[in-house]
């Protein structure tokens, strides 16, 4: 009997040990690791001078050599690997460790980055004395550097940056985003009332609420409401009337508002009584698509069009160009300031490229997602006498500069040679020696680059390349070279090729280059020119550069955007729909 009991205990103990044991599985590397993190699949290990990405089985995926501050701990894993390297902040692509962008002297000269935080599309870089907020996608500064002294490791939560001082905790507003949530749903006779609150740090604009519910007859219904703007700290009640048994309410259902927290936007409700519909309520129950029923607050007219796209993969943040809007008397302002574009209930960023008042206008519009094969619908809204233009090139393109003022924009460019000048919104590079500017951020292919410029002399170029000097590997719009006037020039490090444009001479013209799938295409005044160059294959990401030697170059504007060929286009606008 004792033997049986002992055996049973041994079996139980063995089972417990097997289930709960921590066992060695693999070992990787021979350096002292200072920081470990994961994106949910791969593992990232940092030392003071290296960052490695490991597969789940411990094998190395990639390795990059960088001096990582704070003894290898100035790192934050987000959509990208964000690392503090001396005075600079870098973002690395998780897939291969390539650099997406670099923000130079982030906190100022001789200010070493010690802490990195990330929330939604923003990054906080700081040390024991200073802090700044940076755009995660572009690396551009979103705030000024502030004094934020701390005696301990700071903390970031709910948009606040918290520091520890000798007299307690100091909180700073940092990431000024809204935070919408369903505070409660109140069930009473004849209706369900949802209370929407913004507990964030900025105003939520054009807040849409979606009700999806079951009626007592078993039918399913959907209703959308636009609540307008909800300021920080404010709440808004929205009722739902009818014979309702169950459902849910969702605020910002299509994720058009960037928030501090996206996990508290939905709440379920149940109601079992037979409710009487309030005859005074003017809500309309429907099963139509959101695009058909959605109205932009304050606008009285809309028209729909479809993006025609034959590709099989979805396009992300793609800028549709040359969207024509003809003036409609009584339906829009004569200067087109009240024109808006919406897709999936999200107001889109756009740039008014050109216009003739009371006649027509051309817009470039950035669309968050264009679906493969089927394309995507766009709705144009107008008819708001109080609306002002929201044209914003910085939000429409990957990079844009019209060279306003008298100084080069140091957040976008660095000078690589010579002394550029800016006057009357024209960048000028002149002289017999090398001169040029280079983008601070890098960009990935596929990419389209366009510039409005004119030039004289020889060896002047606007283009992209993996290095800052456009030396041996580049795609460029050449103004003039010894053998040809104004060409598309491609060099891969071992040779070069050219396609001739019409001669520029001293005439200002718009030239463009599109790079996709190792093929380079040239554009003149927005139209594709004959011929293409294949085989350009230096590894990205790429800098955007304007350089020259023995030439004078004048640049009115330059822009970069995502690119694919053939490009998607917008079909004809449909009939106007009136709100009333």
C-alpha positions as CSV (number, residue, x, y, z in Angstrom):
1,X,0.0,0.0,0.0
2,X,2.8,2.4,0.9
3,X,4.5,1.6,-2.4
4,X,1.4,2.4,-4.3
5,X,1.0,5.7,-2.5
6,X,4.7,6.6,-3.1
7,X,4.3,5.8,-6.8
8,X,1.2,7.9,-7.0
9,X,2.9,10.8,-5.4
10,X,5.9,10.4,-7.7
11,X,3.6,10.4,-10.7
12,X,1.8,13.5,-9.5
13,X,5.1,15.3,-8.7
14,X,6.5,14.3,-12.1
15,X,3.5,15.7,-13.8
16,X,3.7,19.0,-12.0
17,X,7.4,19.4,-12.7
18,X,6.8,18.6,-16.4
19,X,4.0,21.2,-16.8
20,X,5.6,23.9,-14.8
21,X,9.3,23.5,-15.7
22,X,11.3,26.3,-17.3
23,X,13.6,24.5,-19.8
24,X,16.4,25.7,-22.0
25,X,15.3,25.6,-25.6
26,X,18.0,27.6,-27.6
27,X,20.8,30.1,-27.1
28,X,21.7,32.9,-29.5
29,X,24.7,35.2,-29.6
30,X,27.7,35.8,-27.4
31,X,27.2,39.5,-26.4
32,X,25.8,40.9,-23.2
33,X,22.2,41.8,-23.9
34,X,20.9,45.0,-22.3
35,X,17.3,45.1,-23.7
36,X,14.8,42.5,-25.0
37,X,11.5,43.1,-26.7
38,X,9.2,41.4,-29.2
39,X,6.6,42.4,-31.8
40,X,4.6,39.3,-31.0
41,X,6.5,37.1,-33.4
42,X,10.1,38.0,-33.7
43,X,12.5,38.9,-30.8
44,X,14.7,42.0,-30.7
45,X,17.9,42.1,-28.6
46,X,19.9,45.3,-28.0
47,X,23.5,45.8,-26.9
48,X,25.2,49.2,-26.5
49,X,26.4,48.9,-30.1
50,X,24.0,46.5,-31.9
51,X,20.4,45.6,-32.5
52,X,19.5,42.1,-33.6
53,X,16.2,40.6,-34.8
54,X,15.8,36.9,-34.1
55,X,13.2,34.5,-35.5
56,X,11.1,32.5,-32.9
57,X,13.6,29.6,-33.1
58,X,16.5,31.9,-32.1
59,X,18.1,32.1,-35.6
60,X,19.2,35.6,-36.7
61,X,16.9,37.5,-39.1
62,X,19.0,40.7,-39.3
63,X,21.6,42.7,-37.4
64,X,22.4,46.4,-37.4
65,X,25.3,48.2,-35.9
66,X,24.4,51.3,-34.0
67,X,25.5,53.0,-30.8
68,X,22.4,52.7,-28.7
69,X,22.2,55.2,-25.9
70,X,21.7,54.4,-22.2
71,X,23.9,51.3,-22.5
72,X,21.6,49.8,-25.1
73,X,18.3,50.6,-23.4
74,X,17.2,53.7,-25.4
75,X,14.9,51.7,-27.6
76,X,11.2,51.3,-28.1
77,X,9.5,48.7,-30.3
78,X,6.4,50.0,-32.0
79,X,5.4,49.9,-35.7
80,X,9.2,50.5,-36.1
81,X,12.2,49.9,-33.9
82,X,12.9,53.4,-32.4
83,X,16.4,53.9,-31.1
84,X,18.3,56.8,-29.6
85,X,21.8,57.0,-31.2
86,X,23.9,59.8,-29.6
87,X,21.9,63.0,-30.3
88,X,19.7,61.5,-33.0
89,X,16.5,59.4,-33.1
90,X,16.2,56.7,-35.7
91,X,13.3,54.5,-36.9
92,X,14.2,51.1,-38.4
93,X,11.8,48.9,-40.4
94,X,11.1,45.7,-38.5
95,X,11.2,43.6,-41.6
96,X,14.9,44.1,-42.4
97,X,16.3,46.7,-40.1
98,X,16.6,49.3,-42.9
99,X,16.4,52.9,-41.8
100,X,13.0,54.6,-42.4
101,X,14.0,58.0,-41.1
102,X,16.4,59.8,-38.9
103,X,15.7,62.9,-36.8
104,X,19.0,64.8,-36.2
105,X,19.9,66.5,-32.9
106,X,16.4,65.6,-31.7
107,X,16.7,67.3,-28.3
108,X,19.3,69.8,-29.4
109,X,23.1,70.0,-29.7
110,X,24.9,67.6,-27.2
111,X,21.6,66.4,-25.9
112,X,21.8,62.6,-25.8
113,X,18.5,60.7,-26.0
114,X,17.9,58.4,-23.1
115,X,14.2,57.5,-23.2
116,X,11.9,56.6,-26.0
117,X,8.1,56.2,-25.8
118,X,5.6,55.5,-28.6
119,X,1.8,55.9,-28.7
120,X,-0.3,55.6,-31.8
121,X,1.4,57.7,-34.5
122,X,3.7,59.6,-32.2
123,X,7.0,59.2,-30.4
124,X,8.3,60.9,-27.3
125,X,12.1,61.3,-27.1
126,X,13.6,62.5,-23.9
127,X,16.4,62.5,-21.4
128,X,16.7,63.7,-17.8
129,X,16.2,67.3,-18.8
130,X,14.3,67.7,-22.1
131,X,11.5,66.1,-24.1
132,X,9.9,66.4,-27.6
133,X,7.1,64.8,-29.6
134,X,7.8,63.4,-33.1
135,X,5.7,62.0,-35.9
136,X,6.2,58.3,-36.0
137,X,5.7,58.0,-39.8
138,X,7.8,60.9,-41.0
139,X,10.2,61.7,-38.2
140,X,9.2,65.4,-38.2
141,X,9.0,67.3,-35.0
142,X,5.4,67.9,-33.8
143,X,6.4,70.1,-30.8
144,X,9.2,72.3,-29.6
145,X,11.8,70.8,-27.2
146,X,10.6,71.5,-23.7
147,X,12.4,71.5,-20.3
148,X,11.2,68.5,-18.4
149,X,13.5,67.6,-15.6
150,X,13.2,64.2,-14.0
151,X,15.0,62.3,-11.2
152,X,13.7,58.9,-12.3
153,X,12.8,57.1,-15.5
154,X,9.8,59.0,-16.9
155,X,6.5,57.5,-17.9
156,X,3.9,58.0,-20.6
157,X,0.2,57.3,-20.3
158,X,-3.1,58.7,-21.7
159,X,-1.2,61.3,-23.7
160,X,0.6,62.6,-20.6
161,X,4.4,62.6,-20.0
162,X,5.2,62.1,-16.3
163,X,8.4,63.0,-14.6
164,X,9.6,62.5,-11.0
165,X,10.9,65.5,-9.2
166,X,12.2,66.3,-5.7
167,X,8.7,67.7,-5.0
168,X,6.5,65.0,-6.5
169,X,5.2,64.1,-10.0
170,X,5.0,66.6,-12.8
171,X,2.6,65.8,-15.7
172,X,3.0,67.4,-19.2
173,X,0.5,67.2,-22.0
174,X,2.4,65.5,-24.8
175,X,0.4,63.5,-27.3
176,X,-2.6,65.7,-27.9
177,X,-5.0,63.2,-29.2
178,X,-8.7,62.6,-28.3
179,X,-9.9,59.5,-26.6
180,X,-13.5,58.6,-27.3
181,X,-15.3,55.9,-25.4
182,X,-18.8,54.7,-24.6
183,X,-19.3,56.0,-21.0
184,X,-22.6,54.2,-20.6
185,X,-25.8,53.1,-22.2
186,X,-29.0,53.9,-20.4
187,X,-32.0,51.7,-21.0
188,X,-35.5,53.1,-20.5
189,X,-38.9,52.9,-21.9
190,X,-38.9,53.6,-25.6
191,X,-35.2,54.3,-26.2
192,X,-31.6,53.5,-25.5
193,X,-29.3,56.4,-24.8
194,X,-25.6,56.1,-25.4
195,X,-23.2,58.7,-23.7
196,X,-20.1,59.4,-25.7
197,X,-17.2,61.0,-23.8
198,X,-13.9,62.4,-25.0
199,X,-11.4,61.9,-22.1
200,X,-8.4,62.7,-24.3
201,X,-6.4,65.9,-24.7
202,X,-7.8,67.4,-27.9
203,X,-11.0,67.8,-29.9
204,X,-12.4,64.9,-31.8
205,X,-13.8,66.2,-35.1
206,X,-16.7,64.8,-37.1
207,X,-17.5,62.0,-34.6
208,X,-19.6,59.2,-36.1
209,X,-21.6,56.8,-34.0
210,X,-22.9,53.5,-35.4
211,X,-25.8,51.6,-33.9
212,X,-26.3,48.0,-34.9
213,X,-29.4,46.5,-33.3
214,X,-32.1,43.8,-33.4
215,X,-35.8,44.8,-33.4
216,X,-38.5,42.9,-31.7
217,X,-39.6,41.5,-35.1
218,X,-36.2,39.9,-35.5
219,X,-34.9,42.3,-38.2
220,X,-31.4,43.7,-38.0
221,X,-30.9,47.5,-38.5
222,X,-28.0,49.8,-38.8
223,X,-28.0,53.5,-38.1
224,X,-25.1,56.1,-38.3
225,X,-25.1,59.5,-36.7
226,X,-22.6,62.4,-37.1
227,X,-22.3,64.0,-33.7
228,X,-20.0,66.8,-34.9
229,X,-17.1,67.8,-32.8
230,X,-16.6,66.7,-29.2
231,X,-14.0,68.7,-27.2
232,X,-11.7,67.2,-24.6
233,X,-13.6,66.6,-21.4
234,X,-17.0,66.9,-23.0
235,X,-19.7,64.2,-23.4
236,X,-22.6,63.8,-25.8
237,X,-25.8,61.8,-25.4
238,X,-27.3,60.2,-28.5
239,X,-30.6,58.3,-28.2
240,X,-31.9,55.3,-30.2
241,X,-35.7,54.9,-30.4
242,X,-37.7,51.8,-31.4
243,X,-38.8,48.3,-30.5
244,X,-35.3,47.2,-29.7
245,X,-34.2,43.9,-28.0
246,X,-30.4,44.0,-28.3
247,X,-27.4,45.5,-30.1
248,X,-24.2,47.5,-29.8
249,X,-23.1,51.1,-30.2
250,X,-19.7,51.9,-31.7
251,X,-18.1,55.3,-31.7
252,X,-15.7,56.1,-34.6
253,X,-16.5,52.6,-36.1
254,X,-14.2,53.2,-39.2
255,X,-11.2,54.4,-37.2
256,X,-11.1,57.8,-39.0
257,X,-10.0,59.5,-35.8
258,X,-6.6,58.8,-34.3
259,X,-7.1,58.2,-30.6
260,X,-5.0,57.6,-27.5
261,X,-6.9,54.3,-27.0
262,X,-8.8,52.4,-29.7
263,X,-10.0,49.6,-27.3
264,X,-12.9,51.3,-25.6
265,X,-15.1,52.4,-28.5
266,X,-17.8,49.7,-28.4
267,X,-20.5,48.7,-25.9
268,X,-23.3,46.2,-26.0
269,X,-26.8,46.7,-24.7
270,X,-29.9,44.5,-24.3
271,X,-33.5,45.5,-23.7
272,X,-36.3,42.9,-23.5
273,X,-39.4,45.1,-23.2
274,X,-41.6,45.9,-26.2
275,X,-40.8,49.6,-26.6
276,X,-43.0,52.2,-28.4
277,X,-41.3,54.1,-31.1
278,X,-41.2,57.9,-30.4
279,X,-43.1,59.5,-33.2
280,X,-41.2,62.7,-32.8
281,X,-37.8,61.2,-33.5
282,X,-36.5,62.0,-37.0
283,X,-33.9,59.2,-37.2
284,X,-34.1,56.9,-40.2
285,X,-33.5,53.2,-39.8
286,X,-31.9,51.7,-42.8
287,X,-29.7,48.9,-44.1
288,X,-27.9,51.0,-46.7
289,X,-24.1,51.3,-46.8
290,X,-22.3,53.9,-44.6
291,X,-21.3,55.9,-47.7
292,X,-24.9,56.2,-48.9
293,X,-26.2,57.5,-45.6
294,X,-23.2,59.5,-44.3
295,X,-23.4,63.3,-44.4
296,X,-20.6,65.6,-43.5
297,X,-21.8,68.1,-40.9
298,X,-22.7,71.5,-42.3
299,X,-22.5,70.5,-46.0
300,X,-25.6,70.3,-48.2
301,X,-24.5,68.5,-51.4
302,X,-22.6,65.5,-52.3
303,X,-21.6,63.4,-55.4
304,X,-20.0,60.0,-55.7
305,X,-17.2,58.6,-57.9
306,X,-15.3,55.3,-58.0
307,X,-11.5,55.0,-58.1
308,X,-10.7,52.8,-61.1
309,X,-7.8,50.4,-60.1
310,X,-7.0,47.1,-61.7
311,X,-4.3,46.0,-59.3
312,X,-4.7,43.0,-57.0
313,X,-3.1,44.4,-53.9
314,X,-4.5,47.2,-51.7
315,X,-2.8,50.6,-51.9
316,X,-2.1,52.4,-48.7
317,X,-2.0,56.2,-48.4
318,X,-2.0,56.7,-52.2
319,X,-2.4,60.1,-53.6
320,X,-4.9,60.3,-56.6
321,X,-3.8,63.2,-58.8
322,X,-5.6,65.6,-61.1
323,X,-9.1,65.1,-59.8
324,X,-11.3,67.5,-61.7
325,X,-14.1,69.4,-60.0
326,X,-16.3,71.6,-62.3
327,X,-18.0,74.5,-60.7
328,X,-21.7,74.1,-59.9
329,X,-23.5,77.4,-59.2
330,X,-25.5,77.3,-56.0
331,X,-23.8,74.0,-54.8
332,X,-20.3,75.3,-53.9
333,X,-18.3,78.4,-53.3
334,X,-16.8,80.1,-56.4
335,X,-13.3,79.6,-55.0
336,X,-13.9,75.9,-54.2
337,X,-13.0,76.4,-50.5
338,X,-15.9,74.3,-49.4
339,X,-15.0,71.2,-51.4
340,X,-14.2,68.1,-49.2
341,X,-13.5,64.5,-50.1
342,X,-14.6,61.5,-48.0
343,X,-14.0,57.8,-48.2
344,X,-15.3,55.3,-45.6
345,X,-16.7,58.2,-43.6
346,X,-13.2,59.6,-43.3
347,X,-12.4,63.2,-44.4
348,X,-9.4,62.9,-46.7
349,X,-6.3,65.1,-46.9
350,X,-6.1,67.0,-50.2
351,X,-4.2,69.7,-52.1
352,X,-5.8,72.2,-54.4
353,X,-3.2,72.1,-57.3
354,X,-4.8,74.7,-59.6
355,X,-8.1,76.5,-60.2
356,X,-10.1,79.0,-62.1
357,X,-12.7,80.6,-59.9
358,X,-16.3,79.9,-61.0
359,X,-15.0,77.4,-63.6
360,X,-13.0,74.4,-62.5
361,X,-10.3,73.1,-60.1
362,X,-7.9,70.2,-59.9
363,X,-7.2,68.4,-56.7
364,X,-4.7,65.8,-55.5
365,X,-6.4,63.6,-52.8
366,X,-4.7,61.2,-50.4
367,X,-6.8,58.0,-49.9
368,X,-5.9,55.8,-46.9
369,X,-6.9,52.5,-48.6
370,X,-7.7,51.7,-52.2
371,X,-8.9,48.1,-52.4
372,X,-7.4,45.8,-55.0
373,X,-9.5,44.7,-58.0
374,X,-12.7,46.5,-56.9
375,X,-11.3,50.0,-56.2
376,X,-12.8,52.4,-53.7
377,X,-15.6,54.9,-53.6
378,X,-15.0,58.6,-52.9
379,X,-17.7,61.1,-52.0
380,X,-17.3,64.9,-52.7
381,X,-19.1,67.2,-50.3
382,X,-19.8,70.9,-50.9
383,X,-22.3,73.6,-50.1
384,X,-21.1,75.1,-46.9
385,X,-20.9,78.9,-47.0
386,X,-18.8,79.0,-43.8
387,X,-16.2,76.5,-44.9
388,X,-12.6,77.5,-45.5
389,X,-10.0,75.7,-47.6
390,X,-8.2,72.8,-45.9
391,X,-5.7,72.3,-48.7
392,X,-2.5,71.0,-47.1
393,X,0.3,69.6,-49.2
394,X,2.3,68.4,-46.2
395,X,-0.6,66.0,-45.4
396,X,-1.2,65.0,-49.0
397,X,2.4,63.9,-50.0
398,X,5.3,62.1,-48.5
399,X,7.3,65.3,-49.0
400,X,6.4,68.7,-50.2
401,X,8.2,72.1,-50.3
402,X,7.3,75.3,-52.1
403,X,10.3,77.0,-50.5
404,X,8.4,79.8,-48.7
405,X,10.2,82.4,-46.8
406,X,13.9,83.1,-47.0
407,X,15.4,80.1,-45.2
408,X,15.6,76.4,-46.1
409,X,13.2,74.3,-44.0
410,X,15.7,72.5,-41.7
411,X,13.1,69.9,-40.7
412,X,12.9,68.7,-44.3
413,X,16.4,69.4,-45.7
414,X,20.1,69.5,-44.9
415,X,22.7,71.3,-47.1
416,X,25.2,68.9,-48.6
417,X,27.3,71.5,-50.5
418,X,27.3,75.2,-51.4
419,X,24.9,77.9,-50.2
420,X,21.4,77.7,-51.5
421,X,19.2,80.8,-51.5
422,X,15.4,81.2,-51.3
423,X,13.5,84.2,-52.6
424,X,9.9,84.6,-53.9
425,X,9.3,80.9,-53.2
426,X,12.1,79.9,-55.5
427,X,15.1,77.8,-54.4
428,X,18.3,78.8,-56.3
429,X,21.5,76.8,-56.6
430,X,24.2,78.5,-58.5
431,X,27.9,78.6,-59.0
432,X,30.7,76.6,-60.7
433,X,31.3,74.3,-57.7
434,X,29.2,71.5,-56.3
435,X,26.1,72.5,-54.4
436,X,23.0,70.7,-53.2
437,X,20.4,69.8,-50.6
438,X,19.3,66.4,-49.4
439,X,16.1,65.3,-47.6
440,X,16.6,64.6,-43.9
441,X,14.2,61.6,-44.1
442,X,14.5,58.6,-46.4
443,X,11.7,57.1,-48.5
444,X,11.0,53.7,-49.8
445,X,10.0,52.6,-53.3
446,X,7.7,52.6,-55.2
447,X,7.9,56.3,-55.3
448,X,7.0,59.3,-57.6
449,X,9.1,62.5,-57.6
450,X,8.0,65.7,-59.3
451,X,9.5,69.2,-59.5
452,X,8.7,72.4,-61.2
453,X,12.0,74.0,-62.2
454,X,14.2,75.4,-64.9
455,X,18.0,75.4,-65.1
456,X,21.0,76.3,-67.2
457,X,24.6,75.0,-67.5
458,X,25.5,71.4,-67.1
459,X,25.2,68.6,-64.5
460,X,22.1,69.8,-62.7
461,X,19.8,67.2,-61.3
462,X,16.8,66.5,-59.1
463,X,16.4,62.9,-58.0
464,X,16.6,60.0,-55.6
465,X,19.4,57.8,-54.5
466,X,20.6,55.6,-51.6
467,X,23.4,58.1,-50.7
468,X,23.4,61.7,-49.9
469,X,25.4,62.9,-52.9
470,X,23.6,61.3,-55.9
471,X,27.1,60.2,-57.0
472,X,27.0,56.8,-58.7
473,X,23.6,55.3,-58.0
474,X,20.6,57.5,-58.7
475,X,17.4,58.2,-60.6
476,X,17.4,61.9,-61.7
477,X,15.7,64.5,-63.7
478,X,18.7,66.1,-65.4
479,X,18.3,69.7,-66.5
480,X,21.2,69.7,-68.8
481,X,24.1,67.4,-69.5
482,X,26.9,67.7,-72.1
483,X,25.2,65.5,-74.6
484,X,21.6,66.3,-74.2
485,X,19.2,68.9,-72.9
486,X,16.9,67.8,-70.1
487,X,16.8,64.0,-69.8
488,X,15.7,61.2,-67.5
489,X,19.0,59.8,-66.2
490,X,19.5,56.5,-64.4
491,X,22.8,55.1,-63.0
492,X,23.2,51.8,-61.1
493,X,26.8,52.1,-60.1
494,X,28.3,50.4,-63.1
495,X,26.8,52.4,-65.9
496,X,24.0,54.8,-66.9
497,X,21.2,55.3,-69.3
498,X,19.2,58.3,-70.5
499,X,16.0,59.2,-72.2
500,X,15.6,62.7,-73.7
501,X,12.8,65.1,-72.9
502,X,11.9,68.2,-74.8
503,X,14.6,70.8,-74.3
504,X,14.0,72.9,-71.2
505,X,16.1,75.9,-72.0
506,X,15.2,78.6,-69.7
507,X,11.5,77.7,-69.6
508,X,10.0,76.5,-66.3
509,X,8.5,73.1,-66.6
510,X,7.1,70.2,-64.5
511,X,9.1,67.0,-64.7
512,X,8.5,63.8,-62.9
513,X,10.0,60.3,-62.4
514,X,8.1,57.2,-61.3
515,X,10.0,54.2,-59.9
516,X,8.2,50.9,-59.5
517,X,9.4,47.2,-59.7
518,X,12.9,48.2,-60.9
519,X,11.4,50.2,-63.8
520,X,11.8,54.0,-64.1
521,X,9.3,56.1,-66.1
522,X,9.5,59.7,-67.0
523,X,6.7,62.4,-66.9
524,X,6.5,65.8,-68.4
525,X,3.7,68.2,-67.3
526,X,2.0,65.2,-65.7
527,X,2.0,63.1,-68.9
528,X,3.9,59.9,-69.4
529,X,6.7,60.3,-71.9
530,X,7.7,57.5,-74.4
531,X,10.2,55.0,-73.2
532,X,11.3,53.6,-69.9
533,X,14.6,52.5,-68.2
534,X,14.8,49.1,-66.6
535,X,17.2,47.5,-64.1
536,X,17.7,50.2,-61.5
537,X,18.3,48.2,-58.4
538,X,20.3,49.9,-55.6
539,X,18.9,49.0,-52.2
540,X,16.7,51.7,-50.6
541,X,15.6,53.6,-48.7
542,X,16.3,56.7,-50.8
543,X,17.1,60.3,-50.1
544,X,15.6,63.0,-52.2
545,X,18.1,65.5,-53.5
546,X,18.6,68.6,-55.5
547,X,22.2,69.0,-56.7
548,X,24.3,70.5,-59.4
549,X,27.7,71.5,-60.8
550,X,28.5,74.2,-63.4
551,X,24.9,75.1,-63.5
552,X,22.2,77.4,-62.0
553,X,19.1,75.7,-60.9
554,X,15.7,77.2,-60.0
555,X,13.1,75.1,-58.2
556,X,9.6,76.3,-57.6
557,X,8.3,73.2,-55.8
558,X,9.1,69.6,-55.2
559,X,6.9,66.7,-54.1
560,X,7.1,63.0,-53.5
561,X,4.2,60.5,-53.2
562,X,3.6,56.8,-53.4
563,X,3.5,55.3,-56.9
564,X,2.4,52.3,-58.9
565,X,2.0,51.7,-62.6
566,X,-0.5,51.9,-64.1
567,X,-1.8,54.4,-61.7
568,X,-5.4,54.4,-60.3
569,X,-7.7,57.1,-61.7
570,X,-11.0,58.6,-60.5
571,X,-14.1,57.9,-62.7
572,X,-16.7,60.6,-63.4
573,X,-18.7,62.2,-60.6
574,X,-22.3,61.0,-60.3
575,X,-25.4,63.1,-60.0
576,X,-25.6,65.6,-57.2
577,X,-27.5,64.5,-54.1
578,X,-29.1,67.2,-51.9
579,X,-29.3,66.8,-48.1
580,X,-32.8,68.4,-48.0
